[in-house]
Amino acid sequence: MIGLLPLLAACSAPATEVSAPVTPRLTPYRTPTRTPRSSLLSPTVAPIPSLGPSATPLTHVVAEHETLIGIAIRYGITLDELLAANPGVNPRLLSIGQGLIIPGPGGELVQALAPTPTPLPLSYSPVTCYRTLSDGLWCLTTVRNPTDMPVEGVAVLVTLLDRLGRPLATQAAEAPLSLLAPGQIMPLAAYFSPPAPEAADAVAQATGAVGGGDTAGRYLPITLAREQDEPGIDGRSWRVQGAVGLAADAQADAVRARVVLVAMDEHNQALGFSTWDPTGGLSPGTEAPFDLTVFSLGPAIDHVEILAEAQPAP
């Protein structure tokens, strides 16, 4: 169980709440009286499903200049319902040709609308949650790709449970990058806004991942130079300076690029992450310096890992 405050007694089973993903900053965990613990999930769990063919859900293909709120209005649903049905979608990074599942009236559960899954041999760590000083709750899991193929669109739902295993609230865990390369890890973070439920446990359910496709046209070859590391004196922060660039043989400019600094514990589980996007994109053969600091939400940082990706214009 995770170390949170005692649960309030309830007369009946609480209802599950599915809320839209939010993007608050991951700030340091500073409350020594609460010690987070892992959920009941083992380090390697059932295969994460990938989206496969199905005639059941209605799918909308994103066109140029479309927005999530405009798509929601078109189909007579709320933005929250649309986001809940597409937990792996970053509302700030829609792509032309991207498919969105359109929920039915009332926003049915994602499980009832998602296509038939095809197993992918990915694994993710147990869910670990950390309560913030503002009474919010960060829950982290670390997805790992042990295969020899790239995977896109990793999506996970995190559910908080009471002591009887009943769901209290559900939130989509956001991935900082779209692509999970072979042998790479990816942190995913779900945030429960204050006042977050007093939960006894947290579990993750994988809801999407697509593997085996040709990603060469959607991602550009990227270079990373890690020039200076500065671990914090208290072990709760870590600063890295370096440069990110496009390989000289890249076939296009990068209109979107991102560097992610991930704080890891001694068991290779994520403790927090920070991101940086170079302004103005990148051109082949050019570099942009970065200076990133990541904070731990809980224990001391053992080491950090740097991830990056770059994409051309659609």
N, C-alpha and C positions, 0 to 999 in steps of 0.2 A: 504494500500500500504506500501511497505517497504521504509525506508528512505534512498534512494540512490541519487546520483547526477542527475540533470535534464537530460532527454533523448535527444539525438541528433535527429534532424528531419531527416526523411527518405522519399524518393520519392515513395518507394514501400514497401510491407510487407517483412521484413527480413526472410531469410530462417532458418528453424530449424536445429541446429547442434547437432548431437549425438556423444559424445566423450567417450573414455574409462575411467574407474574409475582410479583415481590416489590416492596416499596415502601420501600427504604432512602432516606435523604435524599441529595439531590445536594449534595455538598460540594465546596469549591474544589479544583481541580487544581493541585498545587504541586510537581510533579517536573520540573525544567527539562531533565533529560537525555533525556526522551522527548517527541518532537514528533509529535502526531497528524496524520494525513493522511487525505484523503477516500478512500472506496472507489472501485471501478471504475464505479459507477453514474454516469450523467450527471445534471445537474440536473433534466432532464425525462425521465421514464422511461415505460415502457408504462402504459396506463391502469390505475388502481387498480380492482379488481373490486368490485362491490356484490353483496350476496346476492340471488339470484333464485330462482324456484321450482324445486324439485327433489324428486322422490319418494324419493331415495336415503337421505338421513340421517334418523335418528330425532330428533325435536325434542320437548323438554319445555317446557311453558308454565309459567312461575313463578306460583305461587299465593301468597296472603297467608300470611305468617309462615314461608315456606320459606327455607332456607339452602342454600348450595352444598354443604356437607358432607352435609346431609341428602339432597339430590338424588343425590349421588354414591353414598351408601349404598343408596338405593332401587334404583338400577340396577346395583349390584354392581361399581362401578368406583372407582378412587381419585380423590381430589380433584385430584391433579396431572394425571390423564388428562382430567378434565372441564375444567380450566383450559386445558390444551393444545389441546383441541378448540374452545375459545371464547376466543381470545387477546384479543379486544376487550372482554371482560367485566371490570368492576371488582367484585371479590367483596364490597366494602363498599357497593355501590350497586345491588343487585338491585331490579328494578321488577316489580310485578304485571303479568302478561301478557307479560313478556319471554320470548323463545324461546331455548332453549339446545340446542346440538347434543350428542347423547349418543353418545360413541364406542363402537365395538364392543369385543369382548373383547381385552384387551391394549392398548387405547388406540391404534387405528390412526392414521396420520398425518392431520393436518387436511386436507391436500389431497385425500385419498381420501373424506372425509366431507362436505366443504363443498359447498353447492349450486352449481349452474352460475353462473359470474360474468357480470354484465352490466357493460360498461365504463363507467367514469365518468372524465371528463377531468381528474382531479386530478394533481398533480405533487408529488414530494418530492425533497429534496436528497440528495446522496450521504451515506452513513453515515460518521460520524466518531466514533472511539472514544478514550477517555481512561482510562488505568490509574490507579487510586487508590493511596494510600499503604499501604492494607491489602491490596493485590494483587487487588482486584476490578476490574471493567471496566464503565464506562458507555459506551453507544453511543447516539448521538443522530441523528435525522433530522427534517426539518421538512416537514410536509405543507402544501400550499397549495391553496386552493379558488378557481380562476379563473372558476367558473361563476356563474350568477345564482340558484342554488337552494341551500338549506341541505343539509348532508350530516351524517349521524349514524353512529356506530359505526365510525369509522376504526380499522382494526386492521392491524398490521404485524408480521411475524416478522423478526428480525435473526439472521443466521447468520455465525459466525466461520469463516474459511477458512484452511487452511495454504498454503504456497507453491505447492503443486500444484493449488490450487483445491478441495481436499477439505474437506467440512464437519467442524468440530470440535465445535461446540455451537450450539444454537438457543434463542433466548429471545424471548418476546413483548414488544413495545415498548408501554408503557402511555401512553395519552393522558390528560392532566389534565382534559379536558372531554369531554362527550358530543357536543356540537354544534359543527360547523365551518361557520361562517356564510359567505355569499358574500364573496369577496375576502379572507378571513381566513387566517392561518397557524395551524398547531398543531404544537408540539413533541411528539415521541414519544421516550421513553427506555426502553432495555432495559438491565437490570443483570445482569451475570454475576458470581456470588458468588466470593469468593476460595477457592482460587487459580484465577483465570480462565485459560483456555488462552492460550498465547503464539501469537497469530494473526498472519498476514501481511496479511489483508484482512477486510472485513466487508461484507455485502450485505443488502439488505432486500427482502422479498417481501410485497406488499400482499395481505392475506387477507380484507378485508371493508370495506365502506362502503355506506351506504344513502342514496340521494338522491331528491329529488323528492316526498317525502311531506309531509303537512300537519303541521307542527311547532307550530302556534299553540297547541294545547291542552296541549302538553307543556313549553313554555318560556314564561317571563313576560318582559315588556319591562323591561329593566334600564337603570339610569343609572350612569355612571362619572364621577367628578370626580378629575382628576389635579392635586393641589395643590402638591406639592413633589418635585423630583428632586435626589438627591445622589449623583453618580458617585463611586466610590471613587478615592482618590489613585493607587493602583497599577493601575487599570483592570480589576481582577478582581472588583469588586463594584459594585452599584448599588442605591440605596435610593429607594423611591417611597412617598410618603404621599398619601392621598386618601380618597375615600368612595365606597361602592357603595350603590345603593338600587333600590327598585322604583318604576316609574312610577306616578303617581297613578291612572291609569286601568287598572292591572293588575286582573284579575278575581278574584285569589285571593292568599292569603299564599304566600310561598316557604318550603317546608320544607327545601329544599336550595339553597344558593347557593355560588358559588366565584369567587374572583379569582385569576388566574394572571399572574405577572410573568415575562416571557421575556427573557433576555439574548441579544442578537443581535450577530453580527459584521458587518463591512462588506459582506459578500456576502449578508446577510439569512438566515444560517443560525443555528440555535439553538445557544447555548453552555451553556445551563442554564436551569432555571426553578424557581420556588418558588410555592406555593399557600397560600391563606388561605380558610377557611370561617367566615362569621359564625355565632356561637352564637345559637341561638334563632330562626333564620330571619329573614325580612323581611316587613313588611306594606306594602301599597300606600301610596306617598307618604312612606315612611320611608327613612332612610339609616343606614349603619354605617361608621365610620371604619376604614381599614386602614393598616398600616405594614409594608411588605414589603421585604425585601432579597434580591436574587438574586446568586449567585456564578457566575463563569465556570469551567467545567471545563478550559478551555484558554487561548486567546488573550485579549487585552484586549477588553472589551465596547465596541462601537461605539454602540449604542443599545438601548433596551428597549421592549417592547410589552406592553400590558395587555389581557388577555382576561377575560371574565366570562360567567357564565350563571346562571340561576335557574329552578327547577322547582317546580310546585305539588305537593300531595299526589296520589298516584295515584288 
